[in-house]
Amino acid sequence: MDQQLEVIMPLIIYGGDAKSSAMEAIQFAKKGEWEEADRKLKEAKDSLIQAHHSQTELLTNEARGETTTLSLLMVHAQDHLMTSITFVDLATEIIELYRSRVP
């Protein structure tokens, strides 16, 4: 399980970082601070890339025949990542809506 934690925890950590950065990006956009909004949105997307590296490692190991034990922590990590991906996608759209409303 220790080896699995090394792969699972980045999913949770980077997923959480992505969601937090996306929320901050929305807050900056709300105030019309576009450079900061764009910077935070990039941070969010960079965090998702890091999380995907861990997920890819899990998938690669599975493809090699190294089964992964299904645990509540694994389910939580995958759920956390998928929620974060959706949140970043929505944040991108919300920011574009704010930007399009600026005269």
Residue, then its C-alpha position, 0 to 999 in steps of 0.5 A: m500500500d505504501q507504493q500505491l500511496e506514492v501514486i495516489m496522493p499526488l492525484i489528491i494533492y494536485g487535484g486539490d491544487a487545481k481546484s483551488s487555483a481555478m477558484e482563485a482565477i474566477q475571483f480575479a476575473k470577477k474583479g477584472e484582474w485578467e492577468e492574475a486570472d489567466r496566471k491562476l488558470k494556468e496554474a490550475k491546468d499545470s496541476l492537472i497535468q501533474a495529477h495526470h502523470s500519476q494517473t498515467e503511472l497507474l494505468t501503465n502499471e495496470a496495462r503491464g499486469e500489475t493490478t492495483t488494489l481498489s481501496l477507498l483512498m483510490v476511489h477518493a483520489q480518482d473522484h477528486l481528480m475528475t471533480s477538479i478537471t470538471f471544475v477547471d473546465l467550468a472555471t475556464e468558461i466562467i472566466e471567458l464569460y466575465r471577459s466577454r462582458v467587459p466593455 
